[in-house]
């Protein structure tokens, strides 16, 4: 495996494992205190990655919101907010999305080879578009990010991206926030899809932390046997 960043996967779900409902409106799965925690985690990362589906469906800003945290990043010689990264297999991204227009920071689009030229034509003025192979080469993407100075990568979804990273065994830390309700709609998106996960019953992840944050709970998992950053197993 080429050198790659430390990968922190962050997700909020309902009790029954959904990351949204089917209403077409964003579903609040967290609270103000947890949003602030996520903002702190973002501020400590070099890049934030989401899938193209999340860019289209949620139009996320992916910025550090706290002025204090932005100022601290600048004091450390960093940009106010981490790099923004997305993966696409079709190249269908709107250059006016907030992913591209907000934040004075580089935006990187890793496009599967068949759609790379299309993505360059539509996005070259707002992002760096990288041909990521066919099929999309995730280890290659991570090696490229590492070469760009990304040492800590936060992966925020959606379900296809979560599934890709987890089934590839490329997650060093999982932050799972559970909201106190059920969605119960089989047409709504889930945290992950089908796949061969290396963290099955024979090799479960290790619970490193359980923290109540108002009515939600944060469960922080590490792959079995993997040490805490800077620590021991």
N, C-alpha and C positions, 0 to 999 in steps of 0.2 A: 504494500500500500504506500503510495507517495505521501509525503508530508501533507497533513491536513489540519484544519482548525479543530479546536475543542468545540464539540457540538452540543448545544443545549436546546432541547425541543420543549416548547411551551404550548400548552393547550388548556382550554376550559371546556368542560362538558356538563351535560345534565347527568343526573344519577344513572340514567339508562344509556349513557354513552353517546349522546348526540351533541354536535358542535353548533347546531342551528336548528330552526324549524323550517317549515315549508311556506311560511307566510310571505316571503319576499322582503321582509323587513329584518334588520339585524336583531338577533335575540341576545338580551343581556344575560350573560352567564357568570357575571362577576359583580363586584361592588367597588366603591370608590377607593377603599383601602387596598384592595387587591390590584386595581388599576395602577395605583401608585407604586406597589411592589414591582409590577411588570415594568413600569417606567424606570425604576432603579436597575432592574436587570438589563434592560435595553441599553442604559447609559454605560454599563460595564462591558458591552460587546463592541466588536469591530464592524459587524455587519448583521443585518436582519434579512432573512430569506422567507419569502412566501411564494406559493404557486400562482400561475397566471389566473387560475380560476378564482382565487381569493382577490386578486387585483380587480377582476371584472365584477365579482359579486359584492364585495364589501367596500371597494374604493378606499383602502386604508391609507392613512397618512404615514405611519411607521416612523414617527419622529419622537425624540425625547421631549417630553412636555415640560418638565421642571426647568425653570430658568437657572436655578442653582446647579442642577446637574449638568446643564449645557455649559455653564460657565466653568465648571470643574473640568469638563472634557477639554475645553479650550486651554485652560491653565496647564493641562498635561500635554499640550501640543497636538490635540486631536481636533477633528471637526465637531461641530455642535451636536451632531447626530450621526449614528453609524451609517455605513454604506447600505444602500438598498439593493436587494438581489431578488430576481425572480427566475423561475424555470418555465419554459413553454414548449409544448410539442406541436402547437399549431401556428404560433406567431400572431394570433388575433388579440392584440393589445392596443388600447386607445392611448395615444400620446398625451391626451389631455387629462388622463387619470391622475389623481393626487399622488400616487406612487411616483410619478415622473415630475410633476409640477411643483411639489412642495419639498422644501429642504435644500439647502446649498451643499449638496453632497452627491457623489457619483452614484448613478443608478446603473446596474449591470443586468443585462438580460441574457441568460444562457438558453439558446434556442436549439432544438433538435435540428440536425443538418437539413432535412427536407424543407424546413420553414425559415432557415436562417436568412436567406436573401430577402424574403418577404418582410421579415422583422426589421432588417437593416433599412429597407426602403421607407418604412413607416416610423421607425423609432430612432434613426441615427442622430437626429437633432436633440434628442432628450435623454439618450442612454448609450452606453457601450454595449453592443450586441456581439456575443461570442458564439461561434459554432460549437455546439457541445456534442456532436456526433450523432450517429443513428444506429441503435437507439441512444437516447441521451445518456452520456457517460458521467454518472454521479461522482465516482472517485476522481475523474478528470476535472470536473467542476470544482471540487474541493481543493485539488492540487493547484488549480489556477487561482482560487481565492487566497490560498496560502501564499502564493507567489506575489500577490498584490498586498500582502501585509496583514491579512485577516488571520488573527490568532484565536479569536473567540467568535463563534457564529451562533446566532439565535434563530431557530427555525420556528415560525409561527403558523404554519399550515398552508393549505387546508388538508383535508383528509387524504387526498392522493399523495401529497408531499410527505405527510406524516408516515403513511404506509411505506413509501419508497425508502425513507431514511431508516425506519425501524426494521423493515425486512432485510435491508442491506447491512444491518448491524453497525450502523454509523451514528449512534447516539451515545454520548458520554454521560448525559444527565437528562432526566425527564421531569419537567414540572407539570403536574396534573392537578388542575383546580376543578373541584366538583361542586356544582351548583345544587341547591336544595330542592330540585323539582325534576319531574319526568317530562319528556316530550312525547314519546309513544307513537310517533308518526313514521312508518317505514319508508316514506318518500323523503324524509329529511336526511341531511348529511350526517354521517357518523365520524367519530374520531379517526378510525382506520377502516380500511376495507379488508378483503380476504388476502391472505398471503402466508408465506412460510416465515414465521417470526423466530429469531434465535432465542428469544426470551420466553420459551414455553414452559410447561410444568416441570420439565427436567432441568431447566436452567432459568429459574425466575429472577427477576430484578430484585435488588435489595432496597428496602425502604430506608432512606437516609434521614428523612424528616417528615413529620406530620404536624401541620400548623393550622389552627382555626383562625380564620380571618372573617370576623362577623359570622354570617350565615353560610359562608363557603369554607371549604377546607383545601389546603395545599398539601399534596402528597409529592414528595421529591424522591425520585427513584434513581439508582445507579445500576448499571449492569453488574451482575454478581461478581464479586472479587475485585471490581475496579475501585481504586482509592478515591477519596475525596481529592479535589484539586489541592495539591500541595500537602496532602495528608497520607494516611495509610489506610488499608482496607479495614 
